[in-house]
């Protein structure tokens, strides 16, 4: 038995096969013969389609929104880090461990 080369199916083909599997008018074996795809692959595409179904209707919109950023808190942290940087730079320069040139 020779192996056939790897095939890449288009998203439209996958959707067509998954929709046929979701309808349930034919068994996976019959669909596998009709579309010339392995039954396990049809099952995977069906599961993927069913998992993505809520996203189609926007049920997951709120979860995909980026979290709000607290600008004041970020500016405070930047100021704090800049102050630490300046302090450490001055302390190392006085100790002779940091040259004046960078």
N, C-alpha and C positions, 0 to 999 in steps of 0.2 A: 504494500500500500504506500503510495507516494504522498508526501505532504503537499498541501496546496499552499501557495504563498500567502502571507499575511494580508488580510483585506481591511481596509478602512471604510467604514460605513458613514454616510452623511447623517447629520442630525435629523434631517427630514425622514430618511429611511428608518432610523431608530425610533422616531416618534410614531411612524406608521405601524411598525411592528409592535411597539409597546401598546398602542391604542387597540390594536387587534387582540392582544393578549388581555387587556383590561376588559374588553367587551365580553370575552369568555364564550364566544360562539363556537370556537374550535379549541381543541386541546393543544397543549404545547407541542406535542409531536406533530400534529397536523400543520401548525404554524411553522415549525422548523422545516418541514418538507416544502411548504409553500414558498417561504422566503429564503430557503437554502442557508439557514443560520442554525447553530446549535441551540437546543432547547434551554440549556443553562444560560446562554447569552440572552435569550428572550426574557427569561425570568429576571435577570439582572436589570435589563432595560425597563421592564415593567415596574420593578421595585424603585428604580431611580425616578421614573415618571410619577409614581404615586407619592414619593417623598418630596418631590419638587412642586406638587400640585398646590399646596397652600401659598407658595410664593407667587404663583401666577395671579392670584386674587388679592395680593397685597396684605395678607394676614401677618407677615413677618416684617412689615415696613419699619416698625418702631425699633426692632432689634438691630436693624442694619444702620440706623442713624448713628453718626459719630457722637461720642459722648461730649458734653459741653466742657470746655476748658476754662478754668478759673484763672483769668489773666492776672488779677492782682496777686494771687498766690504765686504764680510763676515769676512775676517781676520781683516779688519779695525774695524768692529763692535765688534769682540771678544776682540781686544785690548782696545777699548773704555770701554767695560763693565768690563774688568779686572782692568783697571785704577780706575774706579768708585768704584769697590769692595775694592781695596787696600786703597783708600782714606777713604771710610766709615769705614772700619775696624780700621784704625789708629785713626780716629776721635772718634769712640766709645770706643776704648781702653783708650785714653787720658781722656775721660769723665768718665771712670770707669764703663761704662755700659756693657762692653764686657770683659770677663776674658781672660787672656793670653792663657788659655787652651781651646781647642774646643772639 
